[in-house]
Amino acid sequence: MGKRRSRSQSQLLTTLTKKQKKHLRDFGEEHPFYDKVSGKEAKPQIYQLSESSDTSGSESEAESEPEQVSGYHKLLATLRNAPEEDEEEEDEEEEDSAVDEAEINSEDGDSDVSVEKETTGEFTKVQESTVLPADPEGKGGDGLLGTSQESLEEFTDAKHESLFSLETNFLEEESGSTCSLKVSQDPFLQHVNKELKEKEIQAVATNLKTTHQLKWPILGQLVFSSKFQKLETFKPSKDIDLKSLHLQKPLESTWTKTNSQFLSGLPKSSGPFTSLQKELFLIMNSYRDLFYPERTALKNGEEIRHVYCLHVINHVLKANAQVLGNNSRCRSQKLGVGDDDDFRDQGLTRPKVLIVVPFREAALRVVQLFISLLEGDSKKKIIVSNKKRFKGEYGSDPEERPPNLKRPEDYEAVFVGNIDDHFRIGVAILQRSIRLYAPFYSSDILIASPLGLRTIIGAEGEKKRDFDFLSSIELLIIDQADIYLMQNWEHVLHLMNHMNLLPLDSHGVDFSRVRMWNLNNWSKYYRQTLLFGALQDAQINSVFNKYCVNLQGQVAVRNVPMTGSISHVLVQLPHVFQRMEAENLASVIDARFNFFVNKILPQYRDAVMSHTLIYVPSYFDFVRLRNYFKKEELNFTHICEYTQKSGISRARHFFLQGEKQFLLLTERFHFYKRYTIKGIRNLIFYELPTYPHFYSEVCNMLSATSRGGEATWTCTVLYSKYDAQRLAAVVGVECAAQMLQSKKNVHLFITGER
């Protein structure tokens, strides 16, 4: 190293950069690579120091020249016995993070990067020996299956572990990720720093939910509710400034470009959001629970996905910036200085966001949005580890889809791309890097399907099960919730029952950094749940009402359908809605079966009433009817989602030719296949369809084989007072209200003129 010039203290402070001042404060001297040397710069080298360098006292250091025993030399002395293997591993890690370091240190030249590797890089490695990581490699890799042998099969990435570890990283002042947020204004800090009292928690179980209705321009009728005493409502502002939303860098600049596809036809005065996105993000950013039942794949699915991905990245960047900033504060302060509560910024486990999506294609689009939001300008590429593997496993080949397959537009929009429903992936985000396939306990965001989570969570009594990674979820997003009704709704209920439970293992957490409300097992009161679906359904409403107890309150969109799907029936068909009575909700299943067997089925046993299709939404009802038909030896055939392709063709042929009088058809088969059943003359809806537009689709199948028998077509629908939501979606809210008030059967005739 060249000999440094002697400078006065005042001149030194005025000429140094922020990074130089930070090094001066930490080590008591200027960084060596700011020395002025003559000639060509030589490659920095590390020298072995003598024992006298280690034992030299502070007095001798003050008296001697700075270059003889400096802070830099003392640091090297502590690392002189480091094994060579560690140095090689550090070099490999630094190669992957070279892009980030080059951007951070671009103002200092190439030599800055090389020396920074030898100093701060090795210093970080020393810190790793004293700080427990979130997911120790000796505890089963990704932590999905504990210490079992199968855990080794899950993806582990030890090479990038230190790069993405929150415990061993510090916030760089010039990296563009500084957290300069005001506690009094930022919604994130207001939410996580809000302290609940024991009395408030105890009162939640007995308090009645207070509600308030408000109408917004785009979302429509909103219902604000809360079990906590104070209920706050607000109205959307006309103009939104990105700065007022407290977006973390670099989202202020990248969001407009990422969202440009939805802003192309809008005036510039509308701002960076569409009208729908603006109102949705205002609710999301207030950290209230949200249920939006009007998300459709054809209309606004991608628009909504963009806005909740923005909220997710904004939340994760703020949470990680808070942790990294406190890491720097803890390192700079002396032991015992400051209040420990000031550094409580973490949960019991690292995963803080869970996104539940039905298919791999949806997970692919979510990750692509994350990359776009962090990258923005193409000139600033971010590091995405395992990107090639991710595209291979979650992408799709367009040639795999049959070219002659014709299905409705909504079917094509839902089942696009890779529709595998068994997957899970962890994503770690740190500054300008994304790590895909991160171990669950080293991830910030988990993206999974209900089935993928179910296989990890397991059932009670199983040896290999783990749900600790759900203990500190702060943001839960359930997208396309209606599709889970067609998959297995029990998986969603099983997931909700295991959310925010106290973990069974510590997983290497530093309890001095854990927030008090996490330690008190109050995480569910701080968790924000965003629920998106395509319809109002009793089972989805039940999840939102039962499991969403956010202290900020809940917001549900409750728009009533003025016109039903019956208006899309294009054939001349009489519709007979027959009402059945049930004492309570639990007895509806038996009441419907008895009503069908005793009142409806006898009318269709005559040979004249052949070609009768019975549409059954529930698979359990389907099995019950199938067994009854076999017992009574009725002339019938059946098709369900488990029927083989040969069985489907045989059943459709027998029904079309009239060899089988009845055809039992499940709703899930229609959802996944959308076949047009030919030969229908009489139609029975054992229960109103889950999707309203399925009613008109099935009714319009009667015209597939029109042979002049339109006058004999019939359509019978069974309903009860507990089917109010589905009935309103089919016939409209006004007609449904009249039908529910009257206990008589209703006859409607559709002329087919539109």
SULFENCOR-V437717 format. One record per residue. N is the residue number from 1. SS is DSSP state (~ for helix, > for strand, _ for the rest). PHI is phi in whole degrees, -180 to 180 (none if undefined). OMEGA is omega in degrees with one decimal (NA if undefined). Layout:
# SULFENCOR-V437717
N_SS_PHI_OMEGA ; N_SS_PHI_OMEGA
This chain:
# SULFENCOR-V437717
1___none_178.4 ; 2___-72_-179.5 ; 3___-81_-176.8 ; 4___-81_174.0 ; 5___-79_175.4 ; 6___-85_-179.5 ; 7___-128_173.6 ; 8___-76_-177.1 ; 9_~_-66_-178.6 ; 10_~_-68_179.8 ; 11_~_-66_-179.3 ; 12_~_-65_-176.0 ; 13_~_-68_-176.9 ; 14_~_-80_-175.4 ; 15_~_-99_-176.5 ; 16___-77_173.6 ; 17___-83_179.3 ; 18_~_-62_-179.3 ; 19_~_-67_178.2 ; 20_~_-67_178.2 ; 21_~_-64_-179.7 ; 22_~_-64_178.6 ; 23_~_-66_179.1 ; 24_~_-64_-179.7 ; 25_~_-70_-176.7 ; 26_~_-79_-171.4 ; 27_~_-114_176.9 ; 28___78_179.4 ; 29___-157_174.5 ; 30___-72_177.7 ; 31___-68_-175.1 ; 32_~_-59_-175.7 ; 33_~_-78_171.0 ; 34_~_-96_176.0 ; 35___-63_175.4 ; 36___-97_-178.3 ; 37___-122_179.3 ; 38___-94_178.0 ; 39___85_-176.8 ; 40___-78_-178.7 ; 41___-70_178.9 ; 42___-95_179.2 ; 43___-70_-179.6 ; 44___-60_179.7 ; 45___-131_178.0 ; 46___-108_-177.5 ; 47___-106_173.6 ; 48___-77_-178.5 ; 49___-97_179.0 ; 50___-79_-180.0 ; 51_~_-63_-179.2 ; 52_~_-65_179.5 ; 53_~_-70_-178.8 ; 54_~_-76_-171.5 ; 55_~_-96_-179.3 ; 56___-66_-176.8 ; 57___-82_-178.0 ; 58_~_-68_-179.4 ; 59_~_-66_180.0 ; 60_~_-66_178.1 ; 61_~_-67_-179.4 ; 62_~_-69_-177.5 ; 63_~_-80_-176.5 ; 64___-81_178.9 ; 65___-72_-176.9 ; 66___-60_-174.5 ; 67___-76_-179.9 ; 68___-76_179.0 ; 69___-132_-178.2 ; 70___-101_175.8 ; 71_~_-63_178.7 ; 72_~_-66_178.3 ; 73_~_-67_177.9 ; 74_~_-63_178.8 ; 75_~_-65_178.0 ; 76_~_-65_-179.7 ; 77_~_-64_179.3 ; 78_~_-70_-177.3 ; 79___-107_-171.3 ; 80___-68_-178.3 ; 81___-99_-179.8 ; 82___-66_-179.8 ; 83___-66_-178.6 ; 84_~_-67_-179.0 ; 85_~_-64_178.5 ; 86_~_-64_-179.2 ; 87_~_-65_178.8 ; 88_~_-65_179.1 ; 89_~_-64_178.9 ; 90_~_-65_178.5 ; 91_~_-63_179.2 ; 92_~_-65_179.6 ; 93_~_-66_-177.2 ; 94_~_-71_177.7 ; 95_~_-63_-178.7 ; 96_~_-72_-178.8 ; 97___-99_-176.6 ; 98_~_-65_-179.6 ; 99_~_-65_179.6 ; 100_~_-63_-176.3 ; 101_~_-69_179.0 ; 102_~_-66_178.5 ; 103_~_-71_-178.0 ; 104_~_-67_-173.1 ; 105___-106_-175.0 ; 106_~_-62_-177.2 ; 107_~_-75_-174.4 ; 108_~_-106_177.9 ; 109___95_-176.5 ; 110_~_-67_-177.9 ; 111_~_-65_178.8 ; 112_~_-64_-176.9 ; 113_~_-66_-176.0 ; 114_~_-66_-179.2 ; 115_~_-74_-179.9 ; 116_~_-63_177.3 ; 117_~_-63_-174.6 ; 118_~_-76_-177.2 ; 119_~_-98_-175.7 ; 120_~_-65_179.0 ; 121_~_-63_-180.0 ; 122_~_-74_177.8 ; 123_~_-64_177.1 ; 124_~_-64_-178.7 ; 125_~_-68_175.3 ; 126_~_-67_-179.6 ; 127_~_-64_-178.0 ; 128_~_-64_-179.0 ; 129___-75_-177.7 ; 130___-107_-179.2 ; 131___-110_179.8 ; 132___-73_177.5 ; 133___-73_-178.6 ; 134___-68_-177.1 ; 135___-140_-178.8 ; 136___-59_-176.7 ; 137_~_-64_179.6 ; 138_~_-80_-177.2 ; 139_~_-113_170.7 ; 140___96_173.3 ; 141___65_-174.4 ; 142___-87_176.3 ; 143___74_-177.4 ; 144___-73_-176.1 ; 145___-123_177.0 ; 146___65_-177.8 ; 147___-100_-178.6 ; 148___-70_-179.6 ; 149_~_-66_-177.6 ; 150_~_-68_-179.4 ; 151_~_-66_179.0 ; 152_~_-68_179.9 ; 153_~_-75_177.8 ; 154___-69_-173.9 ; 155___-70_173.6 ; 156___-128_-175.1 ; 157___-140_-177.2 ; 158_~_-65_-177.6 ; 159_~_-62_-177.3 ; 160_~_-102_-173.4 ; 161___-61_-177.8 ; 162___-71_-179.1 ; 163___-66_-176.3 ; 164___-103_-179.7 ; 165___-79_177.9 ; 166___-73_-176.0 ; 167___-71_-174.1 ; 168___-112_176.9 ; 169___-117_-178.9 ; 170___-130_-178.3 ; 171___-77_177.3 ; 172___-81_-176.1 ; 173___-67_-175.5 ; 174___-108_-177.1 ; 175___-84_179.8 ; 176___87_-177.7 ; 177___-118_-178.7 ; 178___-65_-177.3 ; 179___-100_179.5 ; 180___-103_-176.0 ; 181___-111_178.1 ; 182___-90_-177.2 ; 183___-61_-174.2 ; 184___-74_-174.2 ; 185___-118_-174.6 ; 186___-71_-178.7 ; 187_~_-62_179.8 ; 188_~_-62_-179.0 ; 189_~_-69_176.2 ; 190_~_-61_-176.4 ; 191_~_-74_-174.6 ; 192_~_-74_-179.2 ; 193___-92_179.3 ; 194___-72_-175.9 ; 195___-106_174.7 ; 196___-92_178.0 ; 197___-105_-178.7 ; 198_~_-60_-179.8 ; 199_~_-65_179.7 ; 200_~_-66_179.6 ; 201_~_-67_179.8 ; 202_~_-66_-177.8 ; 203_~_-76_-178.0 ; 204_~_-62_-177.2 ; 205___-66_-176.7 ; 206___-106_-178.3 ; 207___-68_171.9 ; 208___-81_-178.7 ; 209___-74_176.6 ; 210_>_-91_-175.6 ; 211_>_-128_176.6 ; 212_>_-151_-178.7 ; 213_>_-100_-179.3 ; 214_>_-149_-179.3 ; 215_>_-106_177.6 ; 216_>_-105_-174.4 ; 217___-59_-174.7 ; 218___-102_-177.9 ; 219___-68_178.8 ; 220_>_91_-175.5 ; 221_>_-78_178.3 ; 222_>_-112_176.2 ; 223_>_-118_174.7 ; 224_>_-87_180.0 ; 225_>_-145_179.0 ; 226_>_-164_174.2 ; 227___-93_174.3 ; 228___-86_-169.1 ; 229___-60_-174.3 ; 230___-90_178.7 ; 231___-115_-178.3 ; 232___-111_173.9 ; 233___-122_179.8 ; 234___-151_179.8 ; 235___-111_-179.6 ; 236___-73_176.6 ; 237___-83_-177.4 ; 238___-69_-178.3 ; 239___-114_-180.0 ; 240___-124_175.0 ; 241___-100_-178.5 ; 242_~_-58_-179.3 ; 243_~_-67_-179.8 ; 244_~_-72_-179.9 ; 245_~_-86_178.0 ; 246___60_176.3 ; 247___-76_178.8 ; 248___-78_175.9 ; 249___-64_5.5 ; 250___-99_-170.2 ; 251_~_-66_179.9 ; 252_~_-60_-178.0 ; 253_~_-93_-175.0 ; 254_~_-87_-175.0 ; 255_~_-64_-177.6 ; 256_~_-61_179.5 ; 257_~_-71_-180.0 ; 258_~_-64_-176.2 ; 259___-95_-173.1 ; 260_~_-64_-177.6 ; 261_~_-65_179.0 ; 262_~_-95_-177.0 ; 263_~_-105_-173.3 ; 264___-63_-177.6 ; 265___-95_-177.5 ; 266___-104_176.4 ; 267___-68_-178.1 ; 268_~_-63_-179.5 ; 269_~_-69_-178.6 ; 270_~_-72_176.9 ; 271___92_-175.2 ; 272___-81_-179.3 ; 273___-120_166.4 ; 274___-76_-178.2 ; 275_~_-61_178.8 ; 276_~_-69_-179.5 ; 277_~_-62_-178.4 ; 278_~_-62_-178.0 ; 279_~_-70_178.2 ; 280_~_-66_-177.2 ; 281_~_-70_176.3 ; 282_~_-61_177.8 ; 283_~_-72_178.6 ; 284_~_-61_-175.7 ; 285_~_-70_174.9 ; 286___-86_178.1 ; 287___62_170.6 ; 288___-91_172.0 ; 289_>_-69_-176.2 ; 290_>_-138_172.1 ; 291_>_-123_-179.2 ; 292_>_-120_-173.8 ; 293___-94_-177.9 ; 294___-121_178.2 ; 295___-88_-179.7 ; 296___-122_-178.6 ; 297___-66_-178.5 ; 298___-79_-168.2 ; 299___-95_-169.3 ; 300___-131_-176.6 ; 301_~_-60_-179.0 ; 302_~_-69_178.2 ; 303_~_-61_178.9 ; 304_~_-73_179.2 ; 305_~_-61_179.1 ; 306_~_-61_-172.9 ; 307_~_-75_178.4 ; 308_~_-77_173.3 ; 309_~_-67_174.6 ; 310_~_-61_-179.8 ; 311_~_-65_-179.6 ; 312_~_-65_-178.8 ; 313_~_-64_178.4 ; 314_~_-61_179.9 ; 315_~_-66_-177.1 ; 316_~_-67_179.7 ; 317_~_-63_178.6 ; 318_~_-67_-179.5 ; 319_~_-64_179.5 ; 320_~_-69_177.8 ; 321_~_-63_177.8 ; 322_~_-65_178.9 ; 323_~_-67_-178.7 ; 324_~_-66_177.0 ; 325_~_-64_178.0 ; 326_~_-70_173.5 ; 327_~_-60_179.1 ; 328_~_-66_178.8 ; 329_~_-66_179.0 ; 330_~_-64_-179.5 ; 331_~_-71_-176.3 ; 332_~_-78_-178.9 ; 333___-84_176.7 ; 334___-78_-178.5 ; 335___-63_178.2 ; 336___91_179.9 ; 337___-91_177.3 ; 338___92_179.4 ; 339___-84_-179.1 ; 340_~_-63_-178.7 ; 341_~_-64_178.5 ; 342_~_-67_-176.1 ; 343_~_-106_177.6 ; 344___-80_-171.4 ; 345___-139_-173.3 ; 346_>_-133_172.3 ; 347___-99_179.1 ; 348___-72_172.3 ; 349___-135_-172.8 ; 350___-75_-177.9 ; 351___-56_-176.2 ; 352___-121_179.9 ; 353_>_-132_174.6 ; 354_>_-124_178.0 ; 355_>_-113_-179.4 ; 356_>_-103_179.3 ; 357___-130_-172.5 ; 358___-80_-172.5 ; 359___-131_178.4 ; 360_~_-63_179.5 ; 361_~_-60_178.8 ; 362_~_-65_177.0 ; 363_~_-63_177.8 ; 364_~_-60_-178.8 ; 365_~_-68_178.1 ; 366_~_-64_-179.8 ; 367_~_-65_177.7 ; 368_~_-63_176.5 ; 369_~_-68_176.7 ; 370_~_-59_179.9 ; 371_~_-63_-179.1 ; 372_~_-65_-179.1 ; 373_~_-70_179.8 ; 374_~_-86_-174.8 ; 375_~_-91_179.1 ; 376___62_-179.1 ; 377___-69_-177.5 ; 378___-64_-179.2 ; 379___-72_-178.1 ; 380___-112_179.5 ; 381___-77_176.9 ; 382___-106_179.4 ; 383_>_-82_176.0 ; 384_>_-122_-178.7 ; 385_>_-79_177.8 ; 386___63_-178.4 ; 387_~_-68_-178.6 ; 388_~_-66_178.7 ; 389_~_-65_-179.4 ; 390_~_-63_179.5 ; 391_~_-65_179.1 ; 392_~_-68_-176.3 ; 393_~_-89_-175.9 ; 394_~_-110_176.5 ; 395___-81_-178.3 ; 396___-143_177.5 ; 397___-101_-178.6 ; 398_~_-60_-178.3 ; 399_~_-74_179.8 ; 400_~_-70_-177.1 ; 401___-81_178.7 ; 402___-59_-174.9 ; 403___-71_-175.7 ; 404___-94_-178.8 ; 405___-75_-179.6 ; 406___-115_-179.5 ; 407___-138_178.1 ; 408___-60_-176.5 ; 409_~_-62_-179.4 ; 410_~_-66_176.1 ; 411_~_-65_179.3 ; 412_~_-63_-179.0 ; 413_~_-72_-178.5 ; 414_~_-77_-173.8 ; 415___-101_177.3 ; 416___-93_175.0 ; 417___73_-178.1 ; 418___-80_-175.4 ; 419___-105_173.1 ; 420___-66_-175.2 ; 421___-109_177.7 ; 422___-124_-176.9 ; 423___-162_173.6 ; 424_>_-164_-178.8 ; 425_>_-153_175.6 ; 426_>_-101_-178.9 ; 427_>_-128_175.5 ; 428_>_-109_-177.7 ; 429_>_-128_177.6 ; 430_>_-147_179.6 ; 431___55_-176.9 ; 432___-112_-178.5 ; 433_>_-141_175.8 ; 434_>_-127_180.0 ; 435_>_-116_176.9 ; 436_>_-86_-176.2 ; 437___59_176.3 ; 438___-72_173.3 ; 439___-55_-173.4 ; 440_~_-56_-176.5 ; 441_~_-82_172.5 ; 442_~_-116_-176.4 ; 443___-104_171.5 ; 444___-93_-175.7 ; 445_>_-127_174.1 ; 446_>_-112_177.0 ; 447_>_-120_-173.7 ; 448_>_-157_171.4 ; 449___-94_177.3 ; 450_~_-57_178.6 ; 451_~_-67_178.1 ; 452_~_-62_176.9 ; 453_~_-75_-177.6 ; 454_~_-62_-179.5 ; 455_~_-70_176.5 ; 456_~_-87_-176.6 ; 457_~_-63_179.1 ; 458___71_-179.6 ; 459___-118_-178.8 ; 460___-63_-178.3 ; 461___103_178.2 ; 462___-75_-179.6 ; 463___-76_-176.1 ; 464___-98_176.8 ; 465___-150_-177.4 ; 466___-155_175.5 ; 467___-139_178.7 ; 468_~_-64_-177.9 ; 469_~_-68_176.9 ; 470_~_-92_-170.5 ; 471___-69_-173.8 ; 472___-121_176.8 ; 473___-67_-179.5 ; 474___-100_-177.7 ; 475_>_-141_179.7 ; 476_>_-113_178.9 ; 477_>_-120_175.8 ; 478_>_-113_-176.9 ; 479___-99_-179.6 ; 480___54_-175.9 ; 481_~_-62_-178.5 ; 482_~_-65_-179.2 ; 483_~_-68_179.8 ; 484_~_-68_173.2 ; 485_~_-65_178.1 ; 486_~_-88_177.3 ; 487_~_-93_175.1 ; 488___-157_-176.4 ; 489_~_-66_179.3 ; 490_~_-62_178.6 ; 491_~_-65_178.5 ; 492_~_-67_178.5 ; 493_~_-64_178.5 ; 494_~_-64_177.2 ; 495_~_-64_-177.6 ; 496_~_-64_178.7 ; 497_~_-71_-179.2 ; 498___-110_178.8 ; 499___-78_171.2 ; 500___58_171.4 ; 501___-91_177.9 ; 502___-64_-178.1 ; 503___-68_178.9 ; 504___-85_-179.7 ; 505___-132_-177.7 ; 506___-75_-180.0 ; 507___56_174.4 ; 508___71_-177.2 ; 509___-77_173.2 ; 510___-92_-172.7 ; 511_~_-66_177.4 ; 512_~_-72_179.8 ; 513_~_-104_-176.5 ; 514_>_-82_178.5 ; 515___-64_-176.7 ; 516_~_-67_-179.0 ; 517_~_-72_171.1 ; 518_~_-74_179.5 ; 519_~_-67_179.9 ; 520___-81_-177.9 ; 521___63_177.9 ; 522___-109_-174.4 ; 523_~_-61_-176.8 ; 524_~_-66_178.1 ; 525_~_-82_178.1 ; 526_~_-107_-178.7 ; 527___-78_174.3 ; 528_>_-95_-179.7 ; 529_>_-115_176.8 ; 530_>_-114_-173.7 ; 531_>_-118_-178.5 ; 532_>_-121_178.8 ; 533___-153_-176.7 ; 534___-105_-176.4 ; 535___-160_172.7 ; 536___-85_-179.0 ; 537___-136_-176.5 ; 538_~_-62_-178.3 ; 539_~_-71_177.4 ; 540_~_-69_177.2 ; 541_~_-60_-179.5 ; 542_~_-64_178.1 ; 543_~_-63_-179.0 ; 544_~_-66_-177.6 ; 545_~_-77_-174.5 ; 546_~_-88_-170.6 ; 547_~_-102_-178.9 ; 548___-103_-177.5 ; 549___-127_-178.8 ; 550___-60_-179.1 ; 551___-65_178.2 ; 552___-78_-179.9 ; 553___104_-178.1 ; 554_>_-124_176.7 ; 555_>_-131_179.3 ; 556_>_-124_176.0 ; 557_>_-86_-175.4 ; 558___-127_175.7 ; 559___-86_-179.6 ; 560___-99_-179.7 ; 561___-76_-180.0 ; 562___-76_177.2 ; 563___-118_-177.7 ; 564___-94_-179.2 ; 565_~_-72_178.2 ; 566_~_-64_178.7 ; 567_~_-70_179.0 ; 568_~_-99_175.2 ; 569___-75_-172.2 ; 570___-103_-179.3 ; 571___-112_176.7 ; 572___-77_-169.3 ; 573_>_-149_173.7 ; 574_>_-81_-179.5 ; 575_>_-110_179.4 ; 576_>_-112_178.8 ; 577_>_-97_-177.4 ; 578_>_-104_-176.1 ; 579_>_-92_175.8 ; 580___-116_-177.6 ; 581___-105_176.8 ; 582___-139_-177.1 ; 583___-68_-179.6 ; 584___-151_-176.3 ; 585_~_-65_-178.2 ; 586_~_-69_-177.0 ; 587_~_-94_-176.8 ; 588_~_-64_-175.8 ; 589_~_-62_179.5 ; 590_~_-68_-179.6 ; 591_~_-64_179.6 ; 592_~_-68_-180.0 ; 593_~_-64_-179.6 ; 594_~_-65_179.4 ; 595_~_-65_-179.9 ; 596_~_-67_-176.4 ; 597_~_-68_-173.5 ; 598_~_-90_-172.9 ; 599_~_-111_-172.5 ; 600_~_-92_-172.8 ; 601_~_-59_178.8 ; 602_~_-58_-179.9 ; 603_~_-72_-174.6 ; 604_~_-111_-179.5 ; 605___-75_179.3 ; 606___-65_-179.3 ; 607_~_-63_178.5 ; 608_~_-65_-178.1 ; 609_~_-92_178.4 ; 610___-79_-179.5 ; 611___57_-178.3 ; 612_>_-104_176.2 ; 613_>_-98_177.7 ; 614_>_-110_-177.4 ; 615_>_-91_-174.1 ; 616_>_-121_-179.6 ; 617___-68_-175.2 ; 618___-93_178.3 ; 619_~_-67_179.7 ; 620_~_-67_174.5 ; 621_~_-64_178.4 ; 622_~_-61_179.9 ; 623_~_-64_179.7 ; 624_~_-64_178.8 ; 625_~_-68_179.7 ; 626_~_-61_178.5 ; 627_~_-65_179.1 ; 628_~_-67_180.0 ; 629_~_-64_176.8 ; 630_~_-66_179.9 ; 631_~_-64_-179.3 ; 632___-84_178.6 ; 633___55_176.4 ; 634___-81_179.9 ; 635___-83_-174.1 ; 636_>_-145_169.5 ; 637_>_-138_-174.0 ; 638_>_-148_176.5 ; 639_>_-137_174.5 ; 640___-134_-176.7 ; 641___-68_-179.9 ; 642___-100_-178.4 ; 643___-72_177.9 ; 644___-67_-177.2 ; 645_~_-61_178.0 ; 646_~_-65_178.0 ; 647_~_-67_177.6 ; 648_~_-65_-179.6 ; 649_~_-63_-179.4 ; 650_~_-66_-179.2 ; 651_~_-66_179.0 ; 652_~_-65_-179.9 ; 653_~_-68_-179.7 ; 654_~_-62_-178.9 ; 655_~_-70_-179.8 ; 656_~_-66_-178.5 ; 657_~_-80_-179.8 ; 658___82_177.8 ; 659___-70_175.3 ; 660___-119_-174.9 ; 661___-76_-176.4 ; 662_>_-116_172.0 ; 663_>_-130_175.0 ; 664_>_-88_-176.4 ; 665_>_-130_179.3 ; 666_>_-89_-179.5 ; 667_~_-70_-179.0 ; 668_~_-67_174.4 ; 669_~_-64_178.9 ; 670_~_-66_179.9 ; 671_~_-65_-174.4 ; 672_~_-86_-174.8 ; 673_~_-114_-177.4 ; 674___57_175.2 ; 675___-74_172.5 ; 676___-91_-179.6 ; 677___-84_-178.7 ; 678___-95_176.4 ; 679___96_-178.2 ; 680___-76_172.4 ; 681___-122_179.2 ; 682_>_-127_-173.7 ; 683_>_-125_177.6 ; 684_>_-125_171.4 ; 685_>_-94_179.2 ; 686___-59_174.8 ; 687___-152_179.2 ; 688___-62_-177.1 ; 689___-63_175.6 ; 690___-67_176.5 ; 691___-91_-177.5 ; 692_~_-59_-176.2 ; 693_~_-71_174.6 ; 694_~_-66_-179.9 ; 695_~_-62_-179.7 ; 696_~_-69_179.0 ; 697_~_-62_-179.0 ; 698_~_-68_178.6 ; 699_~_-62_-178.5 ; 700_~_-72_176.4 ; 701_~_-67_-178.7 ; 702_~_-62_-179.1 ; 703_~_-81_-177.3 ; 704_~_-67_180.0 ; 705_~_-131_-178.8 ; 706___-75_-179.2 ; 707___-127_178.5 ; 708___82_-180.0 ; 709___-103_-177.3 ; 710_~_-60_-176.7 ; 711_~_-68_-177.5 ; 712_~_-99_-179.9 ; 713___-67_177.6 ; 714_>_-139_175.9 ; 715_>_-144_-178.6 ; 716_>_-121_-177.5 ; 717_>_-126_175.8 ; 718_>_-98_177.8 ; 719_>_-153_175.7 ; 720___-138_180.0 ; 721_~_-67_179.2 ; 722_~_-83_178.1 ; 723_~_-102_-173.2 ; 724_~_-61_-177.7 ; 725_~_-66_-179.7 ; 726_~_-68_179.6 ; 727_~_-66_178.9 ; 728_~_-64_179.5 ; 729_~_-70_-178.4 ; 730_~_-90_-173.9 ; 731_~_-108_-176.6 ; 732___97_-172.3 ; 733_~_-70_-178.1 ; 734_~_-68_179.0 ; 735_~_-65_179.2 ; 736_~_-65_178.4 ; 737_~_-62_178.3 ; 738_~_-68_-179.7 ; 739_~_-68_-179.7 ; 740_~_-75_177.4 ; 741_~_-73_179.5 ; 742___-90_-179.4 ; 743___-95_179.6 ; 744___-94_175.3 ; 745___-69_-175.4 ; 746_>_-114_177.8 ; 747_>_-112_176.5 ; 748_>_-120_178.9 ; 749_>_-124_179.9 ; 750_>_-101_-176.3 ; 751___-80_-178.2 ; 752___86_178.7 ; 753___-93_-177.7 ; 754___-125_NA
